[in-house]
Amino acid sequence: MKKTYYDPADLKQFKNITDWSPELGEKFFDYYNTVFKEGALSAREKSLIALAVAHTIQCPYCIDAYTQDGLKRGIDKSEMMEALHVAGAIRGGASLVHGVQMMDIYNKKSM
């Protein structure tokens, strides 16, 4: 098996991030845990959003964590894939909309 930089075992050690900076680590986890509590959005909806964002930022740890979390919350594969396509469409659109800047510069400089 090919070794990669990403090690799934590291995800289980994430809680240890507070070891070297307890105050900031605890503040982060307090914030993080508050964000994922039930609110206007359900914990299930937040998990699905997190999964889509995880793909957008290409974080393998987050993809692992929120795929597993989604399974626990009853999110099925079609919902996960649809969320991934939403993320892909937004990311692709964000790249393409910057094409307007390119077109403007090209038009100004090529006159």
Sine and cosine of phi, psi and omega as CSV:
sin_phi,cos_phi,sin_psi,cos_psi,sin_omega,cos_omega
0.00,0.00,0.70,-0.72,-0.02,-1.00
-0.97,0.26,0.76,-0.65,0.04,-1.00
-0.99,0.11,0.70,-0.71,0.05,-1.00
-0.85,-0.52,0.17,-0.99,0.04,-1.00
-0.89,0.46,-0.62,0.79,0.00,-1.00
-0.95,0.30,0.81,-0.59,0.04,-1.00
-0.84,-0.54,0.93,-0.36,-0.03,-1.00
-0.81,0.59,-0.46,0.89,0.01,-1.00
-0.91,0.42,-0.41,0.91,0.01,-1.00
-0.89,0.45,-0.52,0.86,-0.02,-1.00
-0.85,0.53,-0.63,0.77,0.00,-1.00
-0.93,0.37,-0.33,0.94,-0.02,-1.00
-1.00,-0.09,0.01,1.00,-0.05,-1.00
-0.82,0.58,-0.61,0.80,0.01,-1.00
-0.85,0.53,-0.40,0.92,-0.02,-1.00
-0.97,0.25,-0.05,1.00,-0.01,-1.00
-0.88,0.47,-0.33,0.94,0.04,-1.00
-0.97,0.23,-0.23,0.97,-0.08,-1.00
-0.85,0.53,-0.64,0.76,-0.08,-1.00
-1.00,-0.08,-0.20,0.98,0.02,-1.00
-0.47,-0.88,0.96,0.27,-0.10,-1.00
-0.83,0.56,-0.71,0.70,-0.06,-1.00
-0.88,0.47,-0.77,0.64,-0.01,-1.00
-0.94,0.35,-0.64,0.77,0.03,-1.00
-0.88,0.48,-0.69,0.72,0.01,-1.00
-0.91,0.41,-0.62,0.78,0.06,-1.00
-0.89,0.46,-0.67,0.74,0.04,-1.00
-0.87,0.49,-0.77,0.64,-0.06,-1.00
-0.92,0.39,-0.55,0.83,0.10,-0.99
-0.88,0.48,-0.74,0.67,0.03,-1.00
-0.88,0.48,-0.77,0.64,-0.03,-1.00
-0.83,0.55,-0.75,0.66,-0.02,-1.00
-0.92,0.39,-0.56,0.83,0.05,-1.00
-0.92,0.39,-0.68,0.73,0.01,-1.00
-0.84,0.54,-0.63,0.77,-0.11,-0.99
-1.00,0.01,0.08,1.00,0.09,-1.00
-0.96,0.29,0.40,-0.92,0.09,-1.00
-0.83,0.56,0.67,-0.74,0.04,-1.00
-0.41,-0.91,-0.68,-0.73,0.09,-1.00
-0.87,0.49,-0.50,0.86,0.10,-0.99
-0.96,-0.29,0.57,-0.82,0.06,-1.00
-0.96,0.26,0.33,-0.94,0.07,-1.00
-0.87,0.50,-0.55,0.84,0.03,-1.00
-0.90,0.43,-0.72,0.69,0.02,-1.00
-0.89,0.45,-0.66,0.75,0.01,-1.00
-0.90,0.44,-0.60,0.80,0.04,-1.00
-0.90,0.43,-0.66,0.75,0.01,-1.00
-0.92,0.39,-0.65,0.76,0.07,-1.00
-0.89,0.46,-0.71,0.70,0.00,-1.00
-0.86,0.50,-0.64,0.77,0.02,-1.00
-0.89,0.45,-0.68,0.73,0.02,-1.00
-0.90,0.43,-0.70,0.72,0.02,-1.00
-0.90,0.44,-0.63,0.77,0.02,-1.00
-0.84,0.55,-0.64,0.76,0.04,-1.00
-0.94,0.34,-0.61,0.79,-0.02,-1.00
-0.90,0.43,-0.65,0.76,0.01,-1.00
-1.00,0.01,-0.04,1.00,0.08,-1.00
0.84,0.54,0.76,0.65,0.03,-1.00
-0.98,-0.19,0.96,-0.29,-0.04,-1.00
-0.89,0.46,-0.52,0.86,0.03,-1.00
-0.91,0.41,-0.70,0.71,0.00,-1.00
-0.92,0.38,-0.63,0.78,0.03,-1.00
-0.88,0.48,-0.72,0.69,0.06,-1.00
-0.85,0.52,-0.79,0.62,-0.10,-0.99
-0.88,0.48,-0.70,0.72,-0.09,-1.00
-1.00,0.07,-0.30,0.96,0.21,-0.98
-0.93,0.36,-0.73,0.69,0.03,-1.00
-0.90,0.43,-0.68,0.73,0.02,-1.00
-0.89,0.46,-0.67,0.74,0.01,-1.00
-0.88,0.47,-0.66,0.75,0.05,-1.00
-0.87,0.50,-0.67,0.74,0.03,-1.00
-0.90,0.44,-0.48,0.88,-0.04,-1.00
-1.00,-0.07,0.11,0.99,0.06,-1.00
0.99,0.15,0.30,0.95,0.06,-1.00
-0.98,0.20,0.82,-0.57,-0.06,-1.00
-1.00,-0.03,0.12,-0.99,-0.11,-0.99
-0.90,0.44,-0.52,0.86,0.01,-1.00
-0.94,0.33,-0.59,0.81,0.06,-1.00
-0.93,0.38,-0.67,0.74,0.03,-1.00
-0.88,0.48,-0.71,0.71,-0.03,-1.00
-0.92,0.38,-0.61,0.79,0.03,-1.00
-0.90,0.44,-0.66,0.75,0.05,-1.00
-0.88,0.47,-0.64,0.77,0.03,-1.00
-0.89,0.45,-0.65,0.76,0.03,-1.00
-0.92,0.39,-0.59,0.81,0.09,-1.00
-0.87,0.49,-0.73,0.68,0.02,-1.00
-0.86,0.50,-0.69,0.72,0.00,-1.00
-0.90,0.44,-0.64,0.77,0.01,-1.00
-0.91,0.41,-0.67,0.74,0.02,-1.00
-0.92,0.40,-0.69,0.72,0.00,-1.00
-0.91,0.42,-0.68,0.73,0.03,-1.00
-0.90,0.43,-0.68,0.73,0.03,-1.00
-0.89,0.46,-0.62,0.78,0.02,-1.00
-0.89,0.45,-0.60,0.80,0.06,-1.00
-0.93,0.37,-0.71,0.70,-0.06,-1.00
-0.93,0.37,-0.60,0.80,-0.02,-1.00
-0.90,0.44,-0.45,0.89,0.08,-1.00
-0.94,0.34,-0.22,0.98,0.10,-1.00
-0.89,0.46,-0.44,0.90,0.05,-1.00
-0.88,0.47,-0.66,0.76,0.05,-1.00
-0.87,0.49,-0.72,0.69,0.02,-1.00
-0.87,0.50,-0.71,0.71,-0.03,-1.00
-0.89,0.45,-0.67,0.74,0.03,-1.00
-0.88,0.47,-0.73,0.68,0.00,-1.00
-0.89,0.46,-0.71,0.70,0.01,-1.00
-0.85,0.52,-0.74,0.68,-0.02,-1.00
-0.89,0.45,-0.63,0.77,0.00,-1.00
-0.93,0.36,-0.66,0.75,-0.09,-1.00
-0.99,0.15,-0.36,0.93,-0.07,-1.00
-0.99,-0.14,0.10,1.00,0.00,-1.00
-0.94,0.34,0.00,0.00,0.00,0.00
